[in-house]
Amino acid sequence: MAIRRNRNRRRLMIGIVVMVIIGLISFTVINIISLKKEQHDMKEQKQELQDEKEQLEKELEQANDLKNLEEQARDQLRLIKPGETIYIFPDDITKPDKDAEDTEE
């Protein structure tokens, strides 16, 4: 009887140890997968930020261009050169009509 108890206890202890090891391995694998996914997301975010940086650098280069400055002054501030006349049209006349475009197609 004592031998059976010892065997049962030994089997129970081995089972518990195996379950703990399986649990630790599972936790580690899940953690590794999670970190890989986060790494992938960070690489995508880094690429998006690099693209945005390049775009902003291009805009910065254009900001110092005299032609660009003149265009911005004319469009946004409605500035004109001496001797020029500015004509301002209502927005509904200058915007393309969606219904007209649909009928042309």
C-alpha positions in Angstrom: 0.0 0.0 0.0 2.8 2.4 0.9 4.5 1.6 -2.4 1.3 2.5 -4.3 1.0 5.8 -2.5 4.6 6.6 -3.3 4.1 5.8 -7.0 0.9 7.8 -7.1 2.6 10.8 -5.4 5.6 10.5 -7.7 3.2 10.4 -10.8 1.3 13.3 -9.5 4.5 15.3 -8.9 5.9 14.4 -12.3 2.5 15.4 -13.8 2.5 18.8 -12.0 6.1 19.4 -13.1 5.3 18.6 -16.7 2.3 20.9 -16.6 4.3 23.7 -15.1 7.0 23.3 -17.8 4.4 23.2 -20.6 2.8 26.3 -19.1 6.1 28.2 -19.0 7.0 27.1 -22.6 3.5 28.2 -23.8 3.9 31.6 -22.0 7.3 32.1 -23.6 6.1 31.2 -27.1 3.1 33.6 -26.7 5.4 36.3 -25.5 7.8 35.8 -28.4 5.0 36.0 -30.9 3.6 39.1 -29.3 7.0 40.8 -29.4 7.5 39.8 -33.1 4.2 41.4 -34.0 5.1 44.6 -32.1 8.4 44.7 -33.9 6.7 44.4 -37.2 4.3 47.2 -36.3 7.1 49.4 -35.2 9.0 48.8 -38.5 5.9 49.8 -40.4 5.4 52.9 -38.3 9.1 53.8 -38.8 8.7 53.6 -42.5 5.6 55.8 -42.4 7.5 58.4 -40.4 10.4 58.3 -42.7 8.1 58.9 -45.7 6.5 61.8 -43.8 9.9 63.2 -43.0 10.9 63.1 -46.7 7.7 64.8 -47.7 8.2 67.5 -45.1 11.8 68.0 -46.2 10.6 68.5 -49.8 8.0 71.0 -48.6 10.7 72.8 -46.7 12.9 73.1 -49.8 10.0 74.4 -51.7 9.2 77.0 -49.0 12.4 78.9 -49.9 11.7 78.9 -53.6 10.7 82.4 -54.9 8.2 81.0 -57.4 6.5 78.9 -54.6 6.4 82.0 -52.3 4.8 84.1 -55.1 2.2 81.4 -55.8 1.3 81.0 -52.1 1.0 84.8 -51.8 -1.3 85.0 -54.8 -3.4 82.0 -53.8 -3.7 82.4 -50.1 -3.3 86.1 -49.5 -4.8 87.3 -52.9 -1.8 89.5 -53.5 -1.2 91.0 -56.9 1.6 92.7 -58.8 1.3 96.4 -59.6 -0.9 97.0 -62.7 -2.7 93.6 -62.3 -6.4 93.3 -61.7 -7.8 90.5 -59.6 -11.0 88.8 -60.4 -12.8 86.8 -57.6 -15.5 84.4 -58.7 -18.0 82.7 -56.4 -17.0 79.2 -55.4 -20.0 77.5 -57.0 -18.9 78.8 -60.5 -15.3 77.8 -60.1 -15.9 74.3 -58.7 -16.6 71.5 -61.2 -20.2 70.4 -61.3 -20.5 66.7 -60.5 -23.8 66.3 -62.4 -22.2 67.8 -65.6 -19.3 65.4 -65.3 -21.6 62.4 -64.9 -23.6 63.3 -68.0 -20.5 63.7 -70.1 -19.4 60.1 -69.3 
